[in-house]
Amino acid sequence: MNTAYGKSFEAPRPGAWELDLTHFPRPSTKFVGDVFLGNFSRGFAEGTKLYGLLLSHLDYVQIHGFLYSAPRPVGAPESAKGPPPKPIFKLLTWFHPEIRARIKTSADAVQRRSWLQDLAYWDNEMKPRAIAENLAVQRVDPRSLDDAGLEGHLGAAYANAKNGVYRHGRFTITACLPIGDFLSHAKEWTGDPSHTLLRTVKGYSAVSTGVANEQVARLLSELRSNPAAAALLENGSPAEALDALRNSAGAVGEAARAWLDEVSYRVVTGYDLCDRFALELPQTLVDCLRAEIQPSPAREGQDAVESDVAKLRDRVPAAHRARFDELLADARAVYRLRDERDHYNDGWSTGLMRRAALEVGRRAAEAGRLAEPELIVDAAYDEMIALLRGQGGPSSDELRARAQWRATTDGTKVPQLLGFPPSAPPPAEWLPAPAARMARAIDIFLFNLFQPTQQESSAQVIRGIPVNSGVYEGPARIVLDSDDFAKVKQGDVLIARSTSPYFNVLLPLLGAIVTERGGALSHAAIVAREYGIPGVVGTKTAIGLIKDGQRVRVDGGAGEVRLLAP
């Protein structure tokens, strides 16, 4: 029996179940189980079918708050412990109806470059729909509603969150395939490691440096030209400073409102209902504005990137250069989708759900049903409704126990695998050429998404995967949860287990980024590359070796973090 913290961890059904520590290093709330499990898998399954992958979907379960996933191949029973022998697999590719159909689809997808059509579908239909649905929820102030109206609003926010998670899953494969396809071919032609090859897509995901780039640029322009308005950032508390900007007359107020409307209710500190949205971190927002008002250090221009791309292309065999150009163009076109599908879907909808839930918590606390409003985030949706109506629901002690479990349970100390030992998928060589190409693309993408460094660290030098060159020296700031965000000051080196794409709100304050988990395609790596600061990811040991506030030197080119004086 698998046990940890006195609890049993058992696979609910056959499969090779692997713990997801990249997205949820600690237990998640009931909200994640309610919203994520079925909706992400449904969207993900539609994406795999679109491209003819032989992976049907990822099966997710929540066990004591931890998320485990098991891959479900097309045509395989849940009890299968790995691919069949090659002769049987070959027979399946010829005679199994769904496998045959998928292999044909994969050939069509490669021929048509279907990812470009799906990107257009995202740009022209799904992204505008996501924005419209989020804005419809955001425009309603929960505080203005009576209890019946609040219940309806909570239901609308809940449905919106489900839609956001579905869309996130639906465009996952589209966001992965062209990048993986480029890496697979370019690695074969040049022998370069993935972290070097990914320099070619630097500058092609503007959303990774901030979802409201245009709005904040306009606000900063107004503040730089209006010293009296800029002085508002120094008066009163951070929340009062933001209110003063929002209520300013003229162009300053217009710019501030446009910026706050865009960023206020997007979650910043993770993927869960317990994570805070930006408006709950006024100190961070004000500090970032203060930092950006000052002239920033010059960052590498795109000309330098293109010069390196030209040198890389020269090393590609002449017969493959046209294909190199096409693969790179597709990878660059789709690269932004990786983070856009987060920011315009669940990153926004989760924040709006949190806003609605906190209002329910406030009223439940006023009515004496909860000891404090924040406890509501550990309630399931139906429990929130019960607490709002005064028809039962969990006690404050029960919700406080759930919150304590989340805050104190370490994901590295629970079983990492449940059920069958994981097995590799069928070798790509067993597949027809187009399907094999798809398989290789997905394999290399996933490897670079999750695989940390294989190098060992010492007591003084921590080694990881280099993701953006440059050397920076400054104080380390360890960020493990939303409460730690307030500690981050300008010039700090962010040290985290992993980062969500929403951490980019901190970027104006950071000198460098270091993570324990993730590879060259993790969100932290993308953010460091796009923003142009040194980054080292997948170190495995950074948090255990670095003390909060300790001075460190980050070498983003070598993939090393050197510990200096405490």
URTAHU-V940803 format. One record per residue. N is the residue number from 0. RES is the residue in three letters. SS is DSSP state (H for helix, E for strand, C for the rest). PHI is phi in radians with two decimals (none if undefined). D_LAST is the distance of its C-alpha to the last C-alpha in Angstrom with 2 decimals. Layout:
((N,RES,SS,PHI,D_LAST) (N,RES,SS,PHI,D_LAST))
//
This chain:
((0,MET,C,none,42.89) (1,ASN,C,-1.54,39.41) (2,THR,E,-2.32,37.62) (3,ALA,E,-2.79,34.20) (4,TYR,C,0.98,33.31) (5,GLY,C,1.35,36.93) (6,LYS,E,-2.03,38.34) (7,SER,E,-1.55,40.51) (8,PHE,C,-2.03,39.59) (9,GLU,C,-2.24,42.81) (10,ALA,C,-1.11,44.02) (11,PRO,C,-1.32,46.62) (12,ARG,C,-2.79,48.81) (13,PRO,C,-1.02,48.94) (14,GLY,C,2.59,46.36) (15,ALA,E,-1.77,43.10) (16,TRP,E,-1.68,40.60) (17,GLU,E,-2.07,37.00) (18,LEU,E,-1.24,34.22) (19,ASP,C,-1.65,32.88) (20,LEU,C,-1.65,29.12) (21,THR,C,-1.21,28.61) (22,HIS,C,-1.62,30.34) (23,PHE,C,-2.35,30.02) (24,PRO,C,-1.23,27.02) (25,ARG,C,-2.23,28.15) (26,PRO,C,-1.00,31.74) (27,SER,C,-1.71,33.68) (28,THR,C,-1.46,36.16) (29,LYS,H,-1.06,39.94) (30,PHE,H,-0.98,40.17) (31,VAL,H,-1.09,38.75) (32,GLY,H,-1.12,41.41) (33,ASP,H,-1.16,44.08) (34,VAL,H,-1.78,43.30) (35,PHE,H,-1.40,41.47) (36,LEU,H,-0.93,43.21) (37,GLY,H,-1.29,46.73) (38,ASN,H,-1.30,46.25) (39,PHE,H,-1.13,43.60) (40,SER,H,-1.07,45.59) (41,ARG,H,-1.10,48.79) (42,GLY,H,-1.15,47.41) (43,PHE,H,-1.07,45.74) (44,ALA,H,-1.11,49.07) (45,GLU,H,-1.13,50.92) (46,GLY,H,-1.18,48.56) (47,THR,H,-1.14,49.01) (48,LYS,H,-1.20,52.76) (49,LEU,H,-1.01,52.86) (50,TYR,H,-1.84,51.68) (51,GLY,C,1.27,53.45) (52,LEU,C,-1.27,50.45) (53,LEU,C,-1.51,51.35) (54,LEU,E,-1.57,48.47) (55,SER,E,-1.26,50.13) (56,HIS,E,-2.90,47.17) (57,LEU,E,-1.81,44.03) (58,ASP,E,-1.55,44.93) (59,TYR,E,-1.99,42.32) (60,VAL,E,-2.38,42.11) (61,GLN,E,-2.01,39.85) (62,ILE,E,-2.12,39.23) (63,HIS,C,0.91,37.52) (64,GLY,C,1.59,35.92) (65,PHE,E,-1.52,34.65) (66,LEU,E,-1.69,36.33) (67,TYR,E,-2.08,37.91) (68,SER,E,-2.24,40.02) (69,ALA,E,-2.29,42.77) (70,PRO,E,-1.25,44.46) (71,ARG,E,-2.13,48.21) (72,PRO,E,-1.22,50.17) (73,VAL,C,-1.10,53.52) (74,GLY,C,1.39,56.38) (75,ALA,C,-1.72,54.33) (76,PRO,C,-1.23,54.81) (77,GLU,C,-1.04,51.85) (78,SER,C,-1.41,52.56) (79,ALA,C,-1.14,52.05) (80,LYS,C,-1.77,49.32) (81,GLY,C,2.84,49.16) (82,PRO,C,-1.15,51.42) (83,PRO,C,-1.25,54.94) (84,PRO,C,-1.00,56.16) (85,LYS,H,-0.92,56.76) (86,PRO,H,-1.05,60.56) (87,ILE,H,-1.21,60.31) (88,PHE,H,-1.05,57.63) (89,LYS,H,-1.05,59.92) (90,LEU,H,-1.07,62.78) (91,LEU,H,-1.09,60.68) (92,THR,H,-1.13,59.92) (93,TRP,H,-1.61,63.70) (94,PHE,H,-2.08,65.04) (95,HIS,C,-1.35,62.47) (96,PRO,H,-1.00,63.30) (97,GLU,H,-1.22,59.82) (98,ILE,H,-1.14,58.18) (99,ARG,H,-1.04,60.97) (100,ALA,H,-1.11,60.55) (101,ARG,H,-1.20,56.81) (102,ILE,H,-1.11,57.25) (103,LYS,H,-1.13,59.81) (104,THR,H,-1.07,57.48) (105,SER,H,-1.10,54.69) (106,ALA,H,-1.14,57.13) (107,ASP,H,-1.12,58.17) (108,ALA,H,-1.12,54.57) (109,VAL,H,-1.14,53.75) (110,GLN,H,-1.11,56.99) (111,ARG,H,-1.59,56.54) (112,ARG,C,0.91,52.73) (113,SER,H,-1.04,52.74) (114,TRP,H,-1.10,49.09) (115,LEU,H,-1.24,50.20) (116,GLN,H,-1.19,52.88) (117,ASP,H,-1.23,50.50) (118,LEU,H,-1.09,48.09) (119,ALA,H,-1.11,51.09) (120,TYR,H,-1.08,51.84) (121,TRP,H,-1.09,48.32) (122,ASP,H,-1.15,48.57) (123,ASN,H,-1.62,52.13) (124,GLU,H,-2.18,52.46) (125,MET,H,-1.31,49.52) (126,LYS,H,-1.14,46.84) (127,PRO,H,-1.03,49.30) (128,ARG,H,-1.14,50.28) (129,ALA,H,-1.07,46.71) (130,ILE,H,-1.07,46.15) (131,ALA,H,-1.09,49.47) (132,GLU,H,-1.19,48.85) (133,ASN,H,-1.17,45.41) (134,LEU,H,-1.13,46.78) (135,ALA,H,-1.06,49.72) (136,VAL,H,-1.31,47.41) (137,GLN,H,-1.14,45.04) (138,ARG,C,-1.23,47.98) (139,VAL,C,-1.62,48.89) (140,ASP,C,-1.51,47.14) (141,PRO,H,-1.03,46.99) (142,ARG,H,-1.18,47.15) (143,SER,H,-1.50,50.59) (144,LEU,C,-1.71,52.18) (145,ASP,C,-1.35,54.12) (146,ASP,H,-1.09,53.24) (147,ALA,H,-1.14,55.58) (148,GLY,H,-1.14,54.23) (149,LEU,H,-1.15,50.63) (150,GLU,H,-1.08,51.59) (151,GLY,H,-1.13,53.09) (152,HIS,H,-1.16,50.05) (153,LEU,H,-1.05,47.75) (154,GLY,H,-1.11,50.09) (155,ALA,H,-1.17,49.97) (156,ALA,H,-1.15,46.16) (157,TYR,H,-1.14,46.18) (158,ALA,H,-1.12,48.71) (159,ASN,H,-1.12,46.75) (160,ALA,H,-1.13,43.60) (161,LYS,H,-1.10,45.68) (162,ASN,H,-1.09,47.06) (163,GLY,H,-1.11,43.63) (164,VAL,H,-1.16,42.40) (165,TYR,H,-1.02,45.69) (166,ARG,H,-1.13,45.33) (167,HIS,H,-0.98,41.75) (168,GLY,H,-1.13,43.15) (169,ARG,H,-1.08,46.25) (170,PHE,C,-1.78,44.51) (171,THR,H,-1.12,41.85) (172,ILE,H,-1.16,43.95) (173,THR,H,-1.05,45.02) (174,ALA,H,-1.23,41.40) (175,CYS,H,-1.57,40.64) (176,LEU,H,-1.02,43.73) (177,PRO,H,-1.11,43.89) (178,ILE,H,-1.17,40.23) (179,GLY,H,-1.10,40.67) (180,ASP,H,-1.11,44.04) (181,PHE,H,-1.10,42.66) (182,LEU,H,-1.07,39.78) (183,SER,H,-1.02,42.25) (184,HIS,H,-1.29,44.67) (185,ALA,H,-1.12,42.29) (186,LYS,H,-1.13,40.40) (187,GLU,H,-1.12,43.78) (188,TRP,H,-1.35,44.93) (189,THR,H,-1.99,41.86) (190,GLY,C,1.38,39.71) (191,ASP,C,-1.28,36.57) (192,PRO,C,-1.24,33.87) (193,SER,H,-1.04,33.79) (194,HIS,H,-1.13,30.54) (195,THR,H,-1.33,32.26) (196,LEU,H,-1.14,35.54) (197,LEU,H,-1.24,34.05) (198,ARG,H,-1.03,33.34) (199,THR,H,-1.16,37.10) (200,VAL,H,-1.77,36.86) (201,LYS,C,-1.06,34.08) (202,GLY,C,1.67,35.48) (203,TYR,C,-2.00,37.91) (204,SER,C,-2.46,36.25) (205,ALA,H,-1.04,35.92) (206,VAL,H,-1.10,35.52) (207,SER,H,-1.21,32.17) (208,THR,H,-1.73,30.65) (209,GLY,C,2.67,32.38) (210,VAL,C,-1.32,35.58) (211,ALA,C,-2.12,36.71) (212,ASN,H,-1.02,36.08) (213,GLU,H,-1.13,39.48) (214,GLN,H,-1.18,39.31) (215,VAL,H,-1.24,35.90) (216,ALA,H,-1.09,36.96) (217,ARG,H,-1.14,40.07) (218,LEU,H,-1.11,38.24) (219,LEU,H,-1.09,35.77) (220,SER,H,-1.06,38.78) (221,GLU,H,-1.15,40.45) (222,LEU,H,-1.20,37.44) (223,ARG,H,-1.16,36.97) (224,SER,C,-1.62,40.63) (225,ASN,C,-2.37,40.80) (226,PRO,H,-0.97,38.43) (227,ALA,H,-1.13,39.94) (228,ALA,H,-1.22,39.08) (229,ALA,H,-1.08,35.52) (230,ALA,H,-1.15,35.18) (231,LEU,H,-1.08,35.82) (232,LEU,H,-1.19,32.26) (233,GLU,H,-1.77,31.15) (234,ASN,C,-1.84,33.77) (235,GLY,C,1.28,33.51) (236,SER,C,-1.30,31.41) (237,PRO,H,-0.98,30.38) (238,ALA,H,-1.11,33.34) (239,GLU,H,-1.17,35.64) (240,ALA,H,-1.12,34.49) (241,LEU,H,-1.15,35.36) (242,ASP,H,-1.09,38.68) (243,ALA,H,-1.11,39.44) (244,LEU,H,-1.11,38.95) (245,ARG,H,-1.03,41.05) (246,ASN,C,-1.62,43.80) (247,SER,C,-1.14,43.87) (248,ALA,C,-1.41,47.23) (249,GLY,H,1.26,48.06) (250,ALA,H,-1.14,45.99) (251,VAL,H,-1.10,42.59) (252,GLY,H,-1.10,43.56) (253,GLU,H,-1.06,45.11) (254,ALA,H,-1.18,42.03) (255,ALA,H,-1.14,39.71) (256,ARG,H,-1.15,42.03) (257,ALA,H,-1.09,42.29) (258,TRP,H,-1.18,38.52) (259,LEU,H,-1.15,38.04) (260,ASP,H,-1.06,41.02) (261,GLU,H,-1.41,39.39) (262,VAL,H,-1.87,35.86) (263,SER,C,-0.97,36.19) (264,TYR,C,-1.91,37.13) (265,ARG,C,-1.62,35.34) (266,VAL,E,-1.13,32.73) (267,VAL,C,-2.01,29.20) (268,THR,C,-1.79,26.95) (269,GLY,C,2.90,28.92) (270,TYR,C,-2.11,32.48) (271,ASP,C,-2.11,33.62) (272,LEU,C,-1.20,35.40) (273,CYS,C,-1.38,32.45) (274,ASP,C,-1.45,30.41) (275,ARG,C,-1.57,30.65) (276,PHE,E,-1.56,32.63) (277,ALA,H,-1.03,31.48) (278,LEU,H,-1.16,33.41) (279,GLU,H,-1.43,31.53) (280,LEU,C,-2.12,28.32) (281,PRO,H,-1.07,29.61) (282,GLN,H,-1.08,26.26) (283,THR,H,-1.13,25.18) (284,LEU,H,-1.07,28.59) (285,VAL,H,-1.18,28.61) (286,ASP,H,-1.04,25.11) (287,CYS,H,-1.17,26.25) (288,LEU,H,-1.10,29.46) (289,ARG,H,-1.03,27.77) (290,ALA,H,-1.13,25.56) (291,GLU,H,-1.44,28.66) (292,ILE,H,-1.12,30.90) (293,GLN,C,-1.32,29.00) (294,PRO,C,-1.02,29.85) (295,SER,C,-1.59,27.64) (296,PRO,C,-1.06,26.63) (297,ALA,C,-1.12,29.45) (298,ARG,C,-1.89,29.13) (299,GLU,C,-0.97,31.05) (300,GLY,C,-1.46,34.72) (301,GLN,H,-1.20,37.00) (302,ASP,H,-1.06,38.93) (303,ALA,H,-1.15,36.15) (304,VAL,H,-1.10,36.18) (305,GLU,H,-1.15,39.96) (306,SER,H,-1.10,39.93) (307,ASP,H,-1.20,37.80) (308,VAL,H,-1.10,40.10) (309,ALA,H,-1.08,43.09) (310,LYS,H,-1.14,41.67) (311,LEU,H,-1.11,41.00) (312,ARG,H,-1.07,44.53) (313,ASP,H,-1.10,46.01) (314,ARG,H,-1.50,44.67) (315,VAL,C,-1.33,46.43) (316,PRO,C,-0.90,49.91) (317,ALA,H,-0.93,52.51) (318,ALA,H,-1.17,54.35) (319,HIS,H,-1.91,51.37) (320,ARG,H,-1.20,50.21) (321,ALA,H,-1.11,52.27) (322,ARG,H,-1.15,50.81) (323,PHE,H,-1.00,47.28) (324,ASP,H,-1.07,48.04) (325,GLU,H,-1.18,49.37) (326,LEU,H,-1.09,46.54) (327,LEU,H,-1.15,43.91) (328,ALA,H,-1.05,45.92) (329,ASP,H,-1.19,46.10) (330,ALA,H,-1.08,42.40) (331,ARG,H,-1.15,41.55) (332,ALA,H,-1.10,44.14) (333,VAL,H,-1.62,42.87) (334,TYR,H,-0.91,39.09) (335,ARG,C,-1.15,38.69) (336,LEU,H,-1.10,40.45) (337,ARG,H,-0.95,37.48) (338,ASP,H,-1.57,35.62) (339,GLU,H,-1.06,38.78) (340,ARG,H,-1.18,40.10) (341,ASP,H,-1.36,37.02) (342,HIS,H,-1.14,36.91) (343,TYR,H,-1.67,40.66) (344,ASN,H,-2.06,41.24) (345,ASP,H,-1.26,39.09) (346,GLY,H,-1.08,36.13) (347,TRP,H,-1.51,38.60) (348,SER,H,-1.17,40.97) (349,THR,H,-1.17,38.33) (350,GLY,H,-1.09,37.11) (351,LEU,H,-1.21,40.75) (352,MET,H,-1.13,41.36) (353,ARG,H,-1.10,38.42) (354,ARG,H,-1.02,39.87) (355,ALA,H,-1.15,43.24) (356,ALA,H,-1.11,41.88) (357,LEU,H,-1.12,39.95) (358,GLU,H,-1.20,43.24) (359,VAL,H,-1.05,44.93) (360,GLY,H,-1.07,42.22) (361,ARG,H,-1.08,42.73) (362,ARG,H,-1.22,46.47) (363,ALA,H,-1.13,46.15) (364,ALA,H,-1.19,43.94) (365,GLU,H,-1.08,46.47) (366,ALA,C,-1.46,49.22) (367,GLY,C,1.43,47.46) (368,ARG,C,-1.58,46.97) (369,LEU,C,-2.32,43.16) (370,ALA,C,-1.28,40.78) (371,GLU,C,-2.70,38.63) (372,PRO,H,-1.05,39.11) (373,GLU,H,-1.08,35.91) (374,LEU,H,-1.05,37.23) (375,ILE,H,-1.07,39.73) (376,VAL,H,-1.19,37.37) (377,ASP,H,-1.67,37.64) (378,ALA,C,-1.60,41.43) (379,ALA,C,-1.28,43.56) (380,TYR,H,-1.00,45.82) (381,ASP,H,-1.14,48.92) (382,GLU,H,-1.23,47.07) (383,MET,H,-1.08,46.09) (384,ILE,H,-1.09,49.77) (385,ALA,H,-1.09,50.81) (386,LEU,H,-1.17,48.43) (387,LEU,H,-1.16,49.67) (388,ARG,H,-1.37,53.28) (389,GLY,C,1.33,52.83) (390,GLN,C,-1.99,54.15) (391,GLY,C,1.63,51.67) (392,GLY,C,1.76,48.40) (393,PRO,C,-1.18,45.39) (394,SER,C,-1.37,44.42) (395,SER,H,-1.08,41.24) (396,ASP,H,-1.12,40.25) (397,GLU,H,-1.12,40.79) (398,LEU,H,-1.16,38.79) (399,ARG,H,-1.15,35.97) (400,ALA,H,-1.16,35.94) (401,ARG,H,-1.09,35.77) (402,ALA,H,-1.13,32.81) (403,GLN,H,-1.11,31.02) (404,TRP,H,-1.06,31.76) (405,ARG,H,-1.10,30.29) (406,ALA,H,-1.33,27.08) (407,THR,H,-1.99,26.37) (408,THR,C,-1.65,27.88) (409,ASP,C,-1.65,25.81) (410,GLY,H,-1.12,27.83) (411,THR,H,-1.33,26.48) (412,LYS,H,-1.89,28.15) (413,VAL,C,-1.92,31.62) (414,PRO,C,-0.98,34.17) (415,GLN,C,-1.44,33.37) (416,LEU,E,-2.31,37.03) (417,LEU,E,-2.27,40.27) (418,GLY,E,1.37,43.84) (419,PHE,C,-1.24,44.73) (420,PRO,C,-1.08,42.30) (421,PRO,C,-1.14,41.57) (422,SER,C,-2.24,43.80) (423,ALA,C,-1.26,43.85) (424,PRO,C,-1.20,46.41) (425,PRO,C,-0.97,49.56) (426,PRO,C,-0.96,48.88) (427,ALA,H,-1.01,49.44) (428,GLU,H,-1.12,52.11) (429,TRP,H,-1.35,54.30) (430,LEU,C,-1.79,54.64) (431,PRO,C,-1.03,56.80) (432,ALA,H,-0.90,55.05) (433,PRO,H,-1.10,54.14) (434,ALA,H,-1.17,52.82) (435,ALA,H,-1.11,50.91) (436,ARG,H,-1.08,49.31) (437,MET,H,-1.07,48.20) (438,ALA,H,-1.08,46.81) (439,ARG,H,-1.11,44.77) (440,ALA,H,-1.09,43.40) (441,ILE,H,-1.17,42.25) (442,ASP,H,-1.05,40.82) (443,ILE,H,-1.26,38.62) (444,PHE,H,-1.11,37.51) (445,LEU,H,-1.10,36.50) (446,PHE,H,-1.03,34.71) (447,ASN,H,-1.37,32.58) (448,LEU,H,-1.40,32.07) (449,PHE,H,-1.92,30.70) (450,GLN,C,-1.33,29.86) (451,PRO,C,-1.36,26.18) (452,THR,C,-1.14,25.24) (453,GLN,C,-1.74,26.85) (454,GLN,C,-1.40,24.26) (455,GLU,C,-1.63,21.96) (456,SER,C,-1.75,18.19) (457,SER,C,-2.00,16.26) (458,ALA,C,-1.16,13.04) (459,GLN,C,-1.96,11.52) (460,VAL,E,-2.20,14.06) (461,ILE,E,-1.73,15.29) (462,ARG,E,-1.91,18.86) (463,GLY,C,-2.62,21.08) (464,ILE,E,-1.65,24.09) (465,PRO,E,-1.30,24.00) (466,VAL,E,-2.18,25.71) (467,ASN,E,-2.77,25.39) (468,SER,C,-1.24,24.67) (469,GLY,C,2.07,22.45) (470,VAL,E,-2.13,18.95) (471,TYR,E,-2.41,16.48) (472,GLU,E,-2.12,12.99) (473,GLY,E,-3.05,11.36) (474,PRO,E,-1.32,9.25) (475,ALA,E,-1.37,9.95) (476,ARG,E,-2.21,12.52) (477,ILE,E,-1.45,13.93) (478,VAL,E,-2.08,17.68) (479,LEU,C,-1.87,19.84) (480,ASP,C,-2.67,22.77) (481,SER,H,-1.10,24.51) (482,ASP,H,-1.16,22.88) (483,ASP,H,-1.39,19.50) (484,PHE,H,-1.05,21.14) (485,ALA,H,-1.14,21.19) (486,LYS,H,-1.36,17.39) (487,VAL,C,-1.28,17.45) (488,LYS,C,-2.11,17.59) (489,GLN,C,-1.04,18.76) (490,GLY,C,1.65,16.55) (491,ASP,E,-1.29,14.38) (492,VAL,E,-1.77,14.12) (493,LEU,E,-1.27,16.12) (494,ILE,E,-2.08,15.21) (495,ALA,E,-2.50,18.38) (496,ARG,C,-1.08,20.66) (497,SER,C,-2.74,23.31) (498,THR,C,-2.22,24.65) (499,SER,C,-1.51,28.14) (500,PRO,H,-1.12,29.89) (501,TYR,H,-1.39,29.64) (502,PHE,H,-1.12,25.91) (503,ASN,H,-1.13,27.18) (504,VAL,H,-1.10,27.46) (505,LEU,H,-1.47,23.74) (506,LEU,H,-0.91,24.19) (507,PRO,H,-1.07,24.61) (508,LEU,H,-1.63,21.12) (509,LEU,E,-1.62,19.28) (510,GLY,E,-1.68,18.00) (511,ALA,E,-2.89,17.92) (512,ILE,E,-2.24,18.66) (513,VAL,E,-2.36,17.48) (514,THR,E,-2.26,19.46) (515,GLU,C,-1.50,20.11) (516,ARG,C,-2.01,23.86) (517,GLY,C,1.58,26.61) (518,GLY,C,-2.03,27.89) (519,ALA,C,-1.21,28.93) (520,LEU,C,-1.97,31.24) (521,SER,C,-1.21,28.99) (522,HIS,H,-1.07,28.73) (523,ALA,H,-1.08,25.13) (524,ALA,H,-1.16,26.38) (525,ILE,H,-1.07,29.36) (526,VAL,H,-1.09,27.45) (527,ALA,H,-1.08,25.02) (528,ARG,H,-1.11,28.10) (529,GLU,H,-1.19,30.24) (530,TYR,H,-1.43,27.82) (531,GLY,C,1.46,26.76) (532,ILE,C,-2.06,22.96) (533,PRO,E,-1.00,21.00) (534,GLY,E,-2.51,21.06) (535,VAL,E,-2.36,20.26) (536,VAL,E,-2.13,21.92) (537,GLY,C,1.12,22.88) (538,THR,C,-1.29,19.78) (539,LYS,C,1.29,20.70) (540,THR,C,-2.24,17.32) (541,ALA,H,-1.03,14.65) (542,ILE,H,-1.19,14.33) (543,GLY,H,-1.27,14.24) (544,LEU,H,-1.79,11.46) (545,ILE,C,-1.77,9.05) (546,LYS,C,-1.61,7.49) (547,ASP,C,-1.04,9.02) (548,GLY,C,1.60,7.52) (549,GLN,C,-1.18,4.61) (550,ARG,E,-1.39,6.19) (551,VAL,E,-2.36,8.86) (552,ARG,E,-2.04,12.23) (553,VAL,E,-1.79,15.20) (554,ASP,E,-1.87,18.41) (555,GLY,C,-1.24,21.14) (556,GLY,C,-1.42,23.83) (557,ALA,C,-1.49,22.49) (558,GLY,C,1.29,21.07) (559,GLU,E,-2.26,17.64) (560,VAL,E,-2.16,14.03) (561,ARG,E,-1.77,11.75) (562,LEU,E,-1.41,8.09) (563,LEU,C,-1.89,6.43) (564,ALA,C,-1.11,3.83) (565,PRO,C,-1.02,0.00))
//
